[in-house]
Amino acid sequence: MVGFKKVPTKAVLLTFLISIFLILLLYVDFSTDDSLPIEIIETSESFEDTASEVLSYQIHEVKDGENLSIIFEDFKVPLNTAYRIFRLDEKKLLSNIRPGDKMRFTYLGEEITSIEIGKDRINSLLIDLDGGISIKEISKEIELIQSFKSGTIRTSFYEAALDADIPDSIIMDFAYIFGWDVDFVFDIREGDSFFLIYETPFSDGEKIKNGDIVVAKFINNGKVYKANRFFTDINKKEFFDDAGNNLQKAFLRAPLDFAYISSHFNPNRMHPVLHTIRAHNGTDYAAQRGSPVRTTGNGTIKYAGRRNGCGNEIVIQHTNDYSTRYCHLDKFHSGIKKGKKVFQGETIGYVGSTGLATGPHLHYEFKIGNKHIDPVKLKLPSAEPISKNLKPDFDTLIRNNIIMLEKLESLYPNE
């Protein structure tokens, strides 16, 4: 008979208790209220709250026929908020909304916080709805950047100016300013040189509009011409030479930019189409079809229509019994009609070949009374010089401009 060894009762009980303790360690969670699982849940809820309050915006360009009430409704501006906005607009700023204005609606989650209405690149209206309602005008700060340019003419002024990296708008302004004294088609010579300083307005690193000439110097066939910008009134800009003589004349030297004379004033010319001796009482400017034609002086349109060999023509009556005539136009500029007042430099039509013409060109005539005058040789009367009360300020300007031009010529000598 096999016998069993007796195990002490206390030992068995201790072994049993240790086993139970080990099992409890495997299954019991000793985590407190600050433990990781609870932290994860709280962080997750925080992300959801933030996601529902993300900043966003929508852009809208005002269209013809729209009003703010309709726009506000489309962009979920609460009706009571819209009503309060209109009541607060005591200066009636919102009544000036025009087609093309850009509106920016900003939201925090579902709630609209502001509306900005851009009037142009500088000015805007801000309707702030964050914690209340306010309407205020905002104007961006403008920085004027000066540019210094120079060049020497080899073939044409336009090409030389482009080579000098001058913007098209400044090239045209330069030709316009000196155009009363210099015909940029007929008078230009190889070796002519130019120097100019212009300033361009920027805001937030973006160009606001085209630059504006401050001072310019043009040496044409050995003769020096100067142009200094001076404000004779807060909104009136004019250009004068160093002595204070106004560069503006009653008439421009030519009705076209950068064309060339294909036929001069000649009372005994052989007509190219009729092949008979027929007086050429004006000057022909050859140019590309569609080139803009500008009126050389202020006046009233006496005739605009199609007539005989002149084709589409415009006749303008000016003061002092002066009149000018523009022939062979491809078409008239919008709004041009008999009786309309036009101003010097204004586009009135476009180069064509209507009537008796062998190719696209402009026939331009200048008359004093009933007498035809050669427009190329005509001595043009000047506008008013600097007034005596403005002379001290003008003289200060001239001294500064002379210093700037001297620095420019020393820094950028022409070849």
C-alpha positions as CSV (number, residue, x, y, z in Angstrom):
1,M,0.0,0.0,0.0
2,V,1.4,3.2,-1.1
3,G,1.4,6.0,1.5
4,F,1.1,9.8,1.1
5,K,3.3,12.4,2.6
6,K,1.4,14.8,4.7
7,V,1.7,18.5,3.6
8,P,1.5,21.1,6.4
9,T,-1.9,23.0,6.3
10,K,-0.2,26.5,6.7
11,A,1.9,25.9,3.6
12,V,-1.1,25.0,1.4
13,L,-3.0,28.1,2.5
14,L,0.0,30.4,1.8
15,T,0.4,28.9,-1.7
16,F,-3.3,29.5,-2.4
17,L,-3.2,33.1,-1.4
18,I,-0.2,33.9,-3.5
19,S,-1.9,32.4,-6.6
20,I,-5.0,34.5,-6.0
21,F,-2.8,37.7,-5.7
22,L,-1.1,37.0,-9.0
23,I,-4.4,36.5,-10.8
24,L,-5.6,39.9,-9.4
25,L,-2.5,41.6,-10.8
26,L,-3.4,40.5,-14.3
27,Y,-7.0,41.7,-14.3
28,V,-7.4,44.5,-11.9
29,D,-7.0,48.2,-13.4
30,F,-5.2,50.4,-10.8
31,S,-5.5,53.6,-13.0
32,T,-6.6,56.9,-11.3
33,D,-8.7,59.8,-12.7
34,D,-5.6,61.4,-14.1
35,S,-4.6,58.3,-16.1
36,L,-3.8,58.3,-19.9
37,P,-7.2,56.9,-21.2
38,I,-9.0,59.9,-19.7
39,E,-6.5,62.4,-21.1
40,I,-6.9,60.9,-24.6
41,I,-10.6,61.4,-24.4
42,E,-10.3,65.1,-23.3
43,T,-7.8,65.8,-26.1
44,S,-10.0,64.3,-28.7
45,E,-13.0,66.5,-27.6
46,S,-10.7,69.6,-27.8
47,F,-9.8,68.8,-31.5
48,E,-13.5,68.5,-32.4
49,D,-14.3,71.9,-30.8
50,T,-11.4,73.6,-32.7
51,A,-12.4,72.1,-36.0
52,S,-15.9,73.6,-35.7
53,E,-14.4,77.1,-35.3
54,V,-11.9,77.3,-38.1
55,L,-11.5,80.7,-39.8
56,S,-12.7,80.8,-43.5
57,Y,-13.7,83.4,-46.0
58,Q,-15.6,83.8,-49.3
59,I,-15.0,86.4,-52.0
60,H,-17.8,88.0,-54.1
61,E,-17.6,90.6,-56.9
62,V,-20.6,92.9,-57.0
63,K,-22.6,92.4,-60.2
64,D,-24.8,94.9,-62.1
65,G,-28.3,95.0,-60.6
66,E,-27.2,93.5,-57.2
67,N,-27.8,95.3,-53.9
68,L,-26.4,94.6,-50.4
69,S,-29.6,93.1,-49.0
70,I,-29.6,90.3,-51.6
71,I,-25.8,89.8,-51.2
72,F,-26.1,89.6,-47.4
73,E,-28.8,87.1,-47.7
74,D,-26.8,84.9,-50.1
75,F,-23.8,84.9,-47.7
76,K,-25.9,84.1,-44.6
77,V,-25.7,87.4,-42.8
78,P,-28.5,87.2,-40.2
79,L,-31.4,89.5,-41.0
80,N,-31.2,91.3,-37.7
81,T,-27.5,91.9,-38.2
82,A,-28.1,93.3,-41.7
83,Y,-30.7,95.6,-40.3
84,R,-28.3,96.9,-37.6
85,I,-25.5,97.4,-40.2
86,F,-27.8,99.6,-42.4
87,R,-28.9,101.6,-39.3
88,L,-25.3,102.2,-38.2
89,D,-24.3,103.5,-41.7
90,E,-24.9,107.2,-40.9
91,K,-22.4,108.4,-43.5
92,K,-24.2,106.3,-46.2
93,L,-20.9,104.6,-47.0
94,L,-22.7,101.5,-48.1
95,S,-24.8,103.4,-50.6
96,N,-21.7,103.8,-52.8
97,I,-21.4,100.1,-53.7
98,R,-20.8,99.7,-57.4
99,P,-20.5,96.7,-59.8
100,G,-16.9,95.4,-59.8
101,D,-16.4,96.1,-56.0
102,K,-15.0,93.0,-54.3
103,M,-16.4,91.8,-51.0
104,R,-14.7,89.5,-48.5
105,F,-16.9,87.6,-46.0
106,T,-14.9,86.1,-43.0
107,Y,-16.4,83.4,-40.8
108,L,-15.4,81.7,-37.6
109,G,-17.0,78.3,-37.9
110,E,-20.6,79.1,-39.0
111,E,-20.6,82.6,-37.5
112,I,-19.7,85.6,-39.8
113,T,-17.2,88.0,-38.1
114,S,-16.5,90.7,-40.7
115,I,-17.3,92.0,-44.2
116,E,-14.7,94.0,-46.2
117,I,-15.7,95.8,-49.3
118,G,-12.8,96.8,-51.6
119,K,-13.4,100.0,-53.5
120,D,-10.0,100.0,-55.2
121,R,-6.5,98.8,-54.5
122,I,-6.0,101.3,-51.7
123,N,-9.4,102.0,-50.1
124,S,-12.0,99.7,-48.6
125,L,-14.8,99.6,-46.0
126,L,-14.7,97.2,-43.1
127,I,-17.8,96.0,-41.3
128,D,-16.6,94.4,-38.0
129,L,-19.1,92.0,-36.5
130,D,-16.9,90.5,-33.8
131,G,-18.4,91.4,-30.4
132,G,-20.5,94.2,-31.9
133,I,-21.0,96.1,-35.1
134,S,-18.8,98.9,-36.5
135,I,-18.2,100.4,-40.0
136,K,-15.0,102.2,-40.8
137,E,-13.0,103.3,-43.9
138,I,-9.6,101.8,-44.4
139,S,-6.8,103.2,-46.6
140,K,-3.6,101.3,-47.1
141,E,-0.3,103.0,-46.7
142,I,1.4,103.9,-50.0
143,E,5.1,103.9,-50.7
144,L,6.5,105.8,-53.6
145,I,9.4,104.0,-55.3
146,Q,11.6,106.2,-57.5
147,S,13.2,104.7,-60.7
148,F,16.1,106.3,-62.6
149,K,16.4,105.5,-66.3
150,S,18.5,106.7,-69.2
151,G,19.2,105.7,-72.8
152,T,20.6,106.7,-76.2
153,I,18.6,106.4,-79.4
154,R,20.0,104.2,-82.2
155,T,16.8,103.6,-84.3
156,S,13.8,105.0,-82.5
157,F,13.0,106.5,-79.1
158,Y,10.5,103.7,-78.4
159,E,13.0,100.9,-78.9
160,A,15.7,102.8,-76.9
161,A,13.2,103.3,-74.0
162,L,12.3,99.6,-74.1
163,D,16.0,98.7,-74.0
164,A,16.3,100.9,-70.9
165,D,13.5,98.8,-69.3
166,I,11.0,101.7,-69.1
167,P,7.3,100.7,-68.8
168,D,5.1,101.4,-71.8
169,S,3.0,103.9,-69.8
170,I,6.1,106.0,-68.9
171,I,7.3,105.9,-72.6
172,M,3.9,107.3,-73.7
173,D,3.9,110.0,-71.0
174,F,7.5,111.0,-72.0
175,A,6.5,111.4,-75.6
176,Y,3.3,113.3,-74.7
177,I,5.1,115.7,-72.4
178,F,7.8,116.6,-74.9
179,G,5.4,116.1,-77.9
180,W,4.5,119.8,-77.9
181,D,8.1,120.7,-78.9
182,V,9.4,117.5,-80.5
183,D,7.8,115.3,-83.2
184,F,8.9,111.8,-82.2
185,V,8.5,110.7,-85.8
186,F,10.1,113.5,-87.7
187,D,12.6,115.2,-85.3
188,I,14.3,112.2,-83.7
189,R,18.1,111.7,-84.6
190,E,20.5,108.8,-83.9
191,G,22.5,109.7,-80.8
192,D,19.7,111.6,-79.1
193,S,19.7,110.8,-75.4
194,F,17.3,110.9,-72.5
195,F,17.3,110.8,-68.7
196,L,14.2,110.5,-66.5
197,I,13.1,109.9,-62.9
198,Y,9.7,108.5,-62.3
199,E,7.9,107.3,-59.1
200,T,5.6,104.3,-58.8
201,P,3.1,103.8,-55.9
202,F,3.2,100.5,-54.1
203,S,1.1,99.1,-51.2
204,D,1.9,95.8,-49.4
205,G,4.5,95.1,-52.1
206,E,2.0,95.4,-54.9
207,K,2.0,98.2,-57.6
208,I,-1.1,100.3,-57.2
209,K,-1.0,102.1,-60.5
210,N,1.3,103.2,-63.3
211,G,4.3,105.3,-62.5
212,D,4.4,109.1,-62.9
213,I,7.3,111.2,-64.3
214,V,9.0,113.5,-61.8
215,V,11.7,115.1,-63.9
216,A,12.9,114.3,-67.4
217,K,15.7,115.6,-69.8
218,F,15.7,115.0,-73.5
219,I,18.7,115.9,-75.8
220,N,17.4,116.1,-79.4
221,N,19.8,117.0,-82.2
222,G,22.0,118.9,-79.7
223,K,19.1,120.8,-78.1
224,V,18.3,120.2,-74.4
225,Y,14.6,120.0,-73.3
226,K,13.7,119.7,-69.6
227,A,10.4,118.8,-68.0
228,N,9.7,119.3,-64.2
229,R,6.5,118.0,-62.7
230,F,4.8,120.7,-60.5
231,F,1.3,120.8,-58.9
232,T,-0.2,124.2,-59.5
233,D,-3.2,123.0,-57.6
234,I,-3.8,120.0,-55.3
235,N,-5.2,118.0,-58.2
236,K,-3.6,119.8,-61.2
237,K,-0.3,118.5,-62.4
238,E,1.7,120.4,-65.1
239,F,5.2,120.3,-66.6
240,F,7.5,123.2,-66.9
241,D,11.1,123.8,-68.1
242,D,13.7,125.1,-65.6
243,A,12.7,128.7,-66.3
244,G,9.1,128.1,-65.4
245,N,7.7,128.0,-69.0
246,N,4.8,125.7,-69.5
247,L,5.6,122.8,-71.8
248,Q,2.0,122.4,-72.7
249,K,1.0,124.1,-75.9
250,A,-2.4,124.9,-77.3
251,F,-1.8,122.0,-79.8
252,L,0.2,118.8,-79.8
253,R,2.9,118.6,-82.5
254,A,1.5,115.3,-83.9
255,P,-1.8,113.4,-83.6
256,L,-0.1,110.0,-83.5
257,D,2.6,108.3,-81.3
258,F,5.5,106.7,-83.1
259,A,4.2,106.8,-86.7
260,Y,6.3,108.2,-89.5
261,I,5.6,110.9,-92.1
262,S,4.9,109.3,-95.4
263,S,3.9,112.6,-97.2
264,H,4.6,116.2,-96.2
265,F,2.5,119.3,-96.7
266,N,2.9,120.1,-100.4
267,P,0.6,122.4,-102.5
268,N,2.0,120.9,-105.7
269,R,2.0,117.1,-104.9
270,M,1.1,114.4,-107.5
271,H,-1.9,112.5,-106.0
272,P,-0.9,108.8,-105.6
273,V,-4.3,107.5,-106.6
274,L,-5.7,110.1,-109.0
275,H,-2.2,110.7,-110.6
276,T,-2.9,114.4,-111.1
277,I,-1.3,117.5,-109.5
278,R,-3.4,118.1,-106.4
279,A,-2.5,120.2,-103.4
280,H,-1.6,118.1,-100.3
281,N,-2.9,120.5,-97.6
282,G,-1.8,118.4,-94.7
283,T,0.7,115.7,-93.4
284,D,0.3,112.0,-93.9
285,Y,1.4,109.7,-91.0
286,A,1.9,106.1,-91.9
287,A,0.9,103.7,-89.0
288,Q,-0.6,100.3,-88.4
289,R,-4.3,99.9,-88.9
290,G,-6.1,100.5,-85.6
291,S,-3.5,102.8,-84.1
292,P,-5.2,105.4,-81.9
293,V,-5.6,108.9,-83.3
294,R,-5.7,111.7,-80.7
295,T,-7.0,115.3,-81.0
296,T,-4.1,117.8,-81.0
297,G,-6.1,120.4,-79.1
298,N,-9.2,121.2,-77.1
299,G,-12.3,121.8,-79.2
300,T,-15.7,120.8,-80.4
301,I,-16.4,118.2,-83.1
302,K,-17.7,120.1,-86.2
303,Y,-18.1,117.0,-88.4
304,A,-17.8,113.2,-87.9
305,G,-18.7,111.0,-90.8
306,R,-17.7,109.7,-94.3
307,R,-17.0,112.2,-97.0
308,N,-15.5,111.9,-100.5
309,G,-11.8,110.8,-100.8
310,C,-11.2,111.5,-97.1
311,G,-13.2,108.5,-96.1
312,N,-14.1,108.5,-92.4
313,E,-13.1,111.9,-91.2
314,I,-13.4,114.2,-88.1
315,V,-13.2,118.0,-88.2
316,I,-12.6,119.8,-84.9
317,Q,-13.2,123.5,-84.3
318,H,-10.7,125.0,-81.8
319,T,-10.4,128.5,-80.3
320,N,-9.0,131.5,-82.2
321,D,-10.4,130.3,-85.5
322,Y,-8.2,127.2,-85.5
323,S,-9.5,123.9,-86.9
324,T,-8.0,120.4,-87.5
325,R,-9.0,117.6,-89.8
326,Y,-8.3,113.8,-89.5
327,C,-9.0,111.6,-92.5
328,H,-9.0,107.9,-93.7
329,L,-10.0,106.6,-90.2
330,D,-10.8,103.0,-89.9
331,K,-13.5,103.8,-87.3
332,F,-14.4,106.5,-84.8
333,H,-13.8,106.1,-81.0
334,S,-16.9,105.4,-78.9
335,G,-19.1,108.4,-78.3
336,I,-17.5,110.6,-81.0
337,K,-20.2,112.7,-82.7
338,K,-20.9,116.2,-84.0
339,G,-21.1,118.7,-81.1
340,K,-19.1,116.7,-78.6
341,K,-16.4,118.5,-76.7
342,V,-13.0,116.9,-76.9
343,F,-9.7,117.6,-75.0
344,Q,-6.1,117.6,-76.1
345,G,-4.7,114.1,-76.3
346,E,-8.1,112.4,-76.2
347,T,-8.5,109.4,-78.6
348,I,-11.0,110.3,-81.3
349,G,-10.5,107.5,-83.9
350,Y,-8.3,104.8,-85.3
351,V,-5.9,104.7,-88.3
352,G,-7.4,103.1,-91.4
353,S,-7.5,103.4,-95.2
354,T,-11.0,104.5,-96.0
355,G,-11.6,106.8,-99.0
356,L,-8.8,107.4,-101.6
357,A,-5.9,105.8,-99.7
358,T,-3.2,103.3,-100.9
359,G,-2.7,101.9,-97.4
360,P,-3.3,102.6,-93.7
361,H,-2.4,106.1,-92.7
362,L,-3.7,109.3,-91.2
363,H,-4.1,112.5,-93.2
364,Y,-3.9,115.5,-90.8
365,E,-4.7,119.1,-91.6
366,F,-4.3,122.3,-89.7
367,K,-6.2,125.5,-90.6
368,I,-6.3,129.1,-89.3
369,G,-9.5,130.5,-90.7
370,N,-9.6,129.3,-94.3
371,K,-5.9,129.0,-94.7
372,H,-4.1,125.6,-94.6
373,I,-0.9,125.7,-92.5
374,D,1.9,123.1,-92.5
375,P,1.5,121.5,-89.1
376,V,5.1,120.4,-88.9
377,K,6.5,123.9,-89.2
378,L,3.8,125.7,-87.2
379,K,5.1,127.5,-84.1
380,L,2.7,126.4,-81.4
381,P,1.5,128.9,-78.7
382,S,2.3,128.0,-75.1
383,A,0.1,127.6,-72.1
384,E,0.4,129.8,-69.0
385,P,3.9,129.9,-67.2
386,I,4.4,129.5,-63.5
387,S,2.5,132.2,-61.6
388,K,4.5,134.6,-59.3
389,N,3.0,133.3,-56.1
390,L,4.2,129.8,-56.9
391,K,7.6,130.7,-58.1
392,P,9.5,130.3,-54.7
393,D,8.2,126.7,-54.3
394,F,9.0,126.0,-58.0
395,D,12.5,127.3,-57.7
396,T,13.1,124.9,-54.7
397,L,11.8,122.0,-56.8
398,I,14.1,122.9,-59.7
399,R,17.2,123.0,-57.5
400,N,16.4,119.5,-56.2
401,N,15.6,118.1,-59.6
402,I,18.9,119.5,-61.0
403,I,20.8,117.7,-58.3
404,M,18.9,114.4,-58.9
405,L,19.5,114.6,-62.7
406,E,23.2,115.3,-62.2
407,K,23.5,112.2,-60.0
408,L,21.6,110.2,-62.6
409,E,23.9,111.3,-65.5
410,S,27.0,110.5,-63.4
411,L,25.7,107.1,-62.4
412,Y,24.3,106.0,-65.8
413,P,26.3,107.7,-68.5
414,N,25.1,107.0,-72.0
415,E,27.3,105.0,-74.4
